[in-house]
Amino acid sequence: MARLSYNIENPSTGHIVIFDQEILDTSNSYNPHIGVFRVPVSGVYCISLTAASQGEPGNGRVLHLHLKRDGTSVGYVFLDSDDLHWLRRNEIVILHLNVGDNVYVQVDIVHNHCTLNGDGLNTHLQGFLIFPY
């Protein structure tokens, strides 16, 4: 599990989200400098992305994040808001991953002023091996 420890103001499309603070990484497979989990063992994995952002009335903020495996989207979280409420979304995927696959989170769409919130555990990435083979 790794979390975002800082806010990302107006991330650009294509930006890879770097979850810079590792909480648990028993296989040393996540790189907190580039934001990539490199699969150490082939098998079935559960990967979860949680992301948070605050809306603003009348602004029409749009922030879409994609969970990717080697450049292919395997899940997404959208944080679209036109009011002051906080948004916190979660995506959970079950995937077959091969040794050496790269899993990461990439910004897909941004519209108007958006902040990806890094306070506490509001935005984090986690995963675990369900069944190796």
N, C-alpha and C positions, 0 to 999 in steps of 0.2 A: 504494500500500500504506500502510495506517495501522495502528498498534498501540495496544493499551490499555496505558498506562504505570503504572497503579495498580490495586489490587484493588477490586472492588465487592462489599461485604459485604451479604448479604441484599437483592439487588435486588428491587424491587417488580414485580408483573405490569404489563406495559405500558411499563416503563422502556425508553427507547431507549439502547442502548449507544453511548457516545461514545468512539470510537477517537481519542484526543487527540493522538497523536504521528504526524504524517505522515512517512513514509520516502521515498515517491516519489509525486508527483502531477503529471505532465507537462501536464495540461490544467486544473489548478486547479479541478477539479470536485468535490472532496471538501471538506466544511466540518467541520473538527475541533472546532468549537464546538457544533454541534448533532448531529453524527454522521450526516450525510446526504451521499450521493454523488448529485449531480444530473447526469444523462446529458447530455453535450455534443453527441454525434453519434448519430443513429439507426443501429442495426446490431445485429449479433450479438456478445454479450459473454460472457466467462467470468468468473464471480464466485466467489470462494472465501472461506469463513468458517472460521477455526480458533479453537477455544475450549478452555480448560482450567480444571479445578477439582479440589480434593482431597476425597476422601471421608472418612468417619469411621465406625468400626465400630459397627454397630447403629443408626445414625442414620437411614438410609433417605433420604438427600438426593436431591432431585429439582430439576434446573434445566434448563429447555428454552428455547432461543433460536430465534427464527424470522428468517430472511432475508426481507425484504419489499420488494416493489415497489409503491409507492403504496398501502400498506395491505393488499395481498394477499400471503400467504405463497407463496414460490417455493422455499423450502428450509428445513431446520431442523437443529439440532444438539441432542442431548440428553446431559446430564451427570448420570446417575443412578448413585448408588453407595451400597453398604451395607458398605463396607470402607475401609481406610486408603489404598488405591491412588490414585494420581493418574489422572485421566481427561483425555485430550486428544483431541478429536474434530475432524473436518474435513468440510465439505460443499462440493461444487463443483457449480455449475449453469451451464448454457449457456442464455442467454436472448436473445430479441429485445427490445431496449429502444428507446424513442423519445426524441427530444430532450425534455428537461424531466422525464422520469420520475425519481422519487426512490427510491433504494435505501438500505436501512438495516437494522439488526439490532435486534430488540425482544424483551424477556423475555416469555415466554408463561406458563410454569408455574414456581413456586418452592415447595418443600416442605422444611421444617426449615432449619437454618442452612446457607446456601450462600455460597460465595465464588467469584466469577468472577476468575480469576487474571490479573494484569496484568504479571507479572514477565517480562522479556526479550521474546521473541516468542511467548509461550504463547497469547495471544489477539490475533488480528489479522484484518483484512479486506483483501482485495486483489481486483483485477479488471483486465481489459484488453479492448480492442476486438479482436475476431477479424476481423470483416468489416463495413465501413461500407456503408450504402445509404440 
